[in-house]
């Protein structure tokens, strides 16, 4: 799906073995830690880092507890420690500062899901289960721990996209997919409940269709007719028999979205269908046998609806034979990069990559409408055909406006709406030279130098126009490489294929 070519594959292969150079264990970890959300050179990072009982230092030094291999990080940049039962983030005086949730800090308490930025690497802090995040990079690649006998997962995620949290939920559905259990999927609007239901159907092996009904979109008076169908003469205007959705879904899966909005009378009849595996069309006298797997979903609190009598407790019991709750996007931002590339590919643009600037903005946004909101952004951008990199100018006004205060330290930042908004949306970090003044291995440029046009041309040709790969070789971010390309009037498309 990523289509970055041979060089990218080599980069991944060469770094996979380093991902677990420090083992996770209860002896050296408090269960808390940092999960990588994004860095341009994410392949050089571990997916997750434990916070040691004695505290952990973050920095560019390879021996740091949390090694941050980016030139914009100081060798010993920040520290996380636990004091008085509270986790604290402490800046160690690095020239580019340390950010927590988009604000520069010298020392601040941090809590579960807070974002920490060191140089050009963005992490989220978790208070538990950090080990569980360590198997998957942000691009979805599986990372095996040295000596592990586990191997990659034995099932395909199919249409579901995500890392540890998402995979855990997917596996729970995969394990019961071939049973006849009814399933209840809970979660906020836009979290992907129908996608999970479709994938459950794919795993089930049921030979009938997958059909979806939005219970909130059907007028109460018509719900029963839509579900059960009707016989000729059942009501005024019923001049012929009409099969309902239940009959159409025979031997398949019926997805009842927004089940919390189903009228009480229809709830009673649905309960009988689930219990007896048969239904009677409106105006009919003879029950019909049916083989349908029911998957229901809701964003509403069914427990409260039961207490008020708005939702039947016995129906809830039948629907809740197996249940999963999908977390909102703001709680699983480790999926952001993979979702961006997957959604872009879904809309015909598999070459699309978000820039560091746009990823900073996306990770800083709460996404009240969840994955649906993110997909709308990617869909619009794909239709605009602006090139292979998703930049800040491609984001919504609400996201761009929120970035106006990102990196605040008492002085106003340059507006992200400035002419070169790619450069000004987040603080411009200075790069620190290597300890001996020489560039690190792999060819990065010395600080504050530019490549000659011939060198940039050669790198673009070698990497087939892959700007991210060129940026990694030069030790710069993609924004800077794009600036140089504009200076020399070079187009990435010229070097592709």
N, C-alpha and C positions, 0 to 999 in steps of 0.2 A: 504493500500500500504506500510505502514511503518513497520508493523510486529514486533514491539518491545515488545509485550507481555503485560500481565496484569499490571505489575508494572508501565510501561510507561503510561498506561491509567489512573492509579490512580494519577500519578504525574500531568498529564494534568488536570484532574478533580479538583484536590486540588488547582491549581493555576489559573483556569479560572476566578474565582470571583475577583481576585486581579488585573486583567488586566486594569481596568479603575478606580483605586482608586482616581485619580485626573481627574476631568472632563475637556473636551475640551470646550472652549468657546471663543468668540471673546473678552471678557473682560480680559482674562488672557493670550491670545495667539496672537502672531503677524501673525499667519498663517504659520509661519515657524516652523521647528522642526527637530527632529531626527527620522529616520526610522531604526529599527533594521535589519541588514543584516545577522548577525550570532553571536551566542554564543553557546557553548556546552549545556548550561542550558537555552536555549531560552524560555522554558515554563515559567520560572520565571520572564521574562521581559514582559513589554507591547510591542505590535507591533510597536507603535509609541509614541513619546513624544513631546508635544508642547514646543516651546521656549517662556518663559514668557516675557512680555513687559519689566519687570525690569531686564531681564537676567535670565539664568538658570545655576544651579550648577549640575555637573555630579559627581557621586561618589557612594561608597558602602554604605554610610549612608542611611538607609531606608527613612529618611525624605528629602533626596536630591530631587531636582526638576526632575532630571533624575536618578532614582535609578539603579545602576549597580551592581546586586548581584553576583559579582565574587570576589574571594579572592585576585586576582591580581590587583584590583582597590583600590585606597586609599579612605578613607571616604569622603573626599572632593578633587576630583581629577582634575577637569577642570571646566571651565566656558565658556558659550557662551553668548555674549551680542552684542548689536547693538550700534555702535558709529559713528557719522558722516555719517549715511546712509549705513554703511558697517558692515556686521556681522563679528565678531572676535572670534577666539578660543584661550583661555588663559589657559595654564597649571598652576595649583595651587601648584606645587611642590611635586606631588605624586612621590613615589620612582621609579615607573616604567615609568614615562613620558607619554606624550600624542602625538599621531601620527595623522597627516593629510595627506591623500593620500600617506601613506607609509613612511613619513619622520617625525622625532621627531621635535616638535615645542615648543617654550616657549610662543609665541603669534604670531598669523597669521590671515590674512583675510580668510574667507571661503565663498564659493559660492555654488550655487545650484548644487547638486549631488556630492559634495566633500565628501570623506570618513573620518570619525573620529573614531579612535580606543582608547578606554579607558580600560586598563587591557586586558582581553580576550574577549571583546565585540566590534563588529565592526558595526558602524552605517553609514547611509548616511544622509547628511544634505539636506533638501528641503526648498525652500523659500516660498512655497505655498502648500495648500491642505494637510497639515500634518494630519488633522483629517480623511481624506479619507483613509489613510493607516492603520488606527487603528482597522479595523474590522477583519484583517486576520493575523495570525501568519505566520512565514516563512515556516511552514510545511503545510500551506493551511487551517488549522483549523479556523473555524469561532469563533470570540470572541464577545460576546454580551455585550453591555454597560448596567450597572445597570439601571433598570427602562425603558429600551428601549422596544418599542412595535414592532420594525422592524422584528426581527427574521432573520434566515439565508435566503439567496437568494432562490427564488422560481424556479430557473432553474438549470439544471445540466450543468457543464462546458464541460462534455464529454471528448474529446481528447485534449482540450485546458488546458494548465497548467499555473498558475500564480496568482498573488495577485491583489491588487487594480487596477493598470493600465490595466492589461490584462483582468480582469473581467469587467471593464468598457467597453472596446472594444467588448468583447464577448457579453455582454448584448445588446449593440446597434445592433449587428447582430441578436441575438435571437429575438428581438422585431419585426424585419421585415422579419424573416425567411420564414413565410408562405405567404408573398406577392409575387408579380411577379416582384418586383424591380430588376433591374440589379445592381450589386455591384462592386465597384472598391476598391481593397485592395492595399495600397501602403506600401513601406517599403524596407529597405536594403535587399540585398541577405542574405538568411539564417535566417530571422526573424520568419519564420513559416507561410508564407502567404497561402501555400497550406493546412496546418493543419486547419487554420481558414475557408478556403473555404469548406473543407470536413465537418467540424462541422456545417457550415451553411446548407449544404445539408442534414445532419442528422436531423437538427431541422425542415427543411422545410416540411418534410412528403412527398416529391415527390417520386413517386413509381419507377421512372426510375433510371438509374445508375449515379454515379459521374464519369466523365471522365476528364482527365487533358491533356492539350496540351501545350508544351513549344514552343511558337512562334519563339524564337530565335534559336531553334535547328532544325527547318525545313527549307531547302533551299527555297529561295523566289519563285522559279519556281514551287515548289510542294505544297505551302501552300494551294492554292485553292482546289487542288485535295484532299488533306488530310481532309480539312474541309467539302467540299461539295460532294465529291465522283465524279464518272464519269460514263458515259454511254459507252457501247461498241462502239469502233470506234472513240471515242472522240479525240484520238491522237495515234500516232504510238506505237504499243504495247498494246493498250487497247483492249484486245481480249474478255473481258466480263465486265458486269456491276460491279461496286464496290461501296458499300455504304460508305459514308464519316462519319466523327466523329459526325457531327450534327445529322444525322439520328440515329446513335448508341446511342446518348444521349437523344433521344426523351423521354419526360416526366421526365427527370432528370436534372442534372446540368452539364454545360460545363465550365470547368475552363481553361481560356486562360492566361497562365503565360507568363510573359515578353511581354505583349501586345504592349509595346512601340516599339518593333522590328518587328511588323507586316508590310509587304509591303503595299504601298499605295493602289494598286488595290484591294488587299484582304480587306483592311479597308473599302473601298466603298461597297463591297459586304456584309461584316459583318453588316454594318449599315442597309442595306436593309433587312437583315434577322431579325434584332432586331425590325425594324419598322413594317414589314409586317407579321412576324411570318411564313415566307415561304422562300424556297431557290430553286435554280435550279442546278442540278448536271452539271458538265462540259460535254458538248456535248448533253445535254438534251434540250427539248423544253417545257416541262411542269413543272410548279412550284409544289413543295411538301410542304404541311402544316407541321409545326413543333411546338412542345411545349417544349422549352428548356429555362432554367434559365441560363443566362450568368453571370459568375463571372470572372472578369479580375484582373490581378495583374501586378505590375511593380515596379522596383527599380529606374526607370528613371524619370526625371522631365517632366511630360507630358505638363505642362504649357509652358515650354521652347520649347518643340517639336512642340507645336501648333504655337508658334510665328515664328518658322523657316519653317513651312509648312510640317514638317516630320510626324505630326500626325493630323488627321482631327478633327477640333473643334466640328463638329456635332456628330461624333462618341464618342468623349469624353463626350459630354453632355448626350448621351444615356447610356454610361457605368457608369457615375457618378451619377446615381439616388440615390445611397447611397454609402458613402465612409468611409473607416477607414484607418488610418495610424498606422502601427505597430512600436513601438519604438525599437531601437536597444537594444541588451542585455546590453550594457554598461549603458543604462539609466534606466534599470529596474532590478538592481542587487538584489533587495529584492526577486526576483523569483529564485535566483541561487540554494539555497538549495533544494527547491521543484523540480526544473528542474533536478537536479542531481539524486534525488531518483526516479523521474518518468521515466527518460530516462534509468536509470539502470534497472528498473522493465520492461520497454519495451523490453529490451534485455535479459530478463530471470533472472535478479539478484535483486529481490525485497528487499533482505536483505542488500544491499550495503548502506553505509553511508560515506560521506566525513568526514575526520578528520578536526580538527581546523586548522592544518597546511595547508592542501590542500584547505580548504575554504578561508584561508587568501590569498593564491596564486591565486585562481580563481577570487576572488573579486578584486584583484589588477590588473588583466589582462583586457585589453580593448575588447577582442573578436571581431576582425575585421570581422570575418565570422559568428558571432552571434551564435544562438542556434545550427546551423549545426556544427560549430567547437566544441562546448561543447559535442554534441552527439557523434562525432567521438572519443573524449577522453573516454567517458563512454563506448562506444561500444568496443574499444580496451581493456579497463580494464576488462570489463565483460568477454571477450573472454579469457583473461589471467588467470582467476580463481585464484586470489591471496588472497582471503579472503574477509571478510565483510567490511573492512575499506579501503576507497580510500585515499591513502597517496600521499605525494609530489613526491615520486619516480614514480608514475603512470602518472604524468603530462608531457606535451610536453616540449621539450628542450627550446622553446621560452618562455614559462611561467616560467620555472625554472631559466632561465638566467635573466629574469626581476626581480626575487626575490633576486638576489645577492645584490641589492642596497636597499632592503626593510629595513626600520628601521635605515637608515644611520644617524649617529650623529657625523660624523667627523672621526670615526674609522671604519676600514674595518670589516664587519661581517663575521662570519664563512660561508663558501660556502654552499649553499643548496645541493651541490653535494658531501658533506662529507659523511662518512660511515653511520652515524646516521642522515640522512638528515631530517627525521621527526622532530628531535629536533632542528636543527640549521637553519631551513628556516626562522624563525622569532625570534625576541629577546626573550631570556629566562627571564621571569618575576619572580621576587621574590613575595612570597605571604605574605600579611600582616596578623598578627594574629588579632583575634577579640579584641575589646577594653579591655575586662577584662582578656584576655589571654586564655579564654576557647573557645572550638570549638563551632560554631553556632549549632542550633538544626538540627537534621536529620542525624547526625553521621559523619560529615567530620573529617578527621585527623587533629591533630595539625600541624602547619607548620614544614616542613623539617623532617617529620617522615614517616616511611614506614609501611605498614600492614604486619602482620605475614602471612606466607603461608596459614595457616588454615583459617584465616579471609578472605583472598582473594578467596580461594576455596569456602568458604561458600557463599560469595556474588555472585560469578559467577554462582553457582548452583541455588541460589535464583532467580537470574535474567536471568536464562537460557542462559548464555553466552553473554548477552547484555552488551558489554563493556561500552557503553555510560551511561547506567543506573548505573553501578558500579562506574563509574567516578563521577556521580552526588552525589551518596551516600557518597563517600570519599572526595568530595570537590576538586577533581583534574581534569585535562583534560585527555582525552583518551590516549594521547601520553604517559603520565606518567604511566597509568595503563598497557599499553602494555609493557613498560619497566619492570615493576614488574612481569608481566606474563612471559616474556622471562627469567628473573632471576630465577623463580621457575619452568620453563619449562612447563607452563600451556598453553593449547590451548582452545580458545573460543568454537570451534566446539565440544569439549568433553562434554560441559555442555548444548548443545542445543538438545532439543527434546528427 
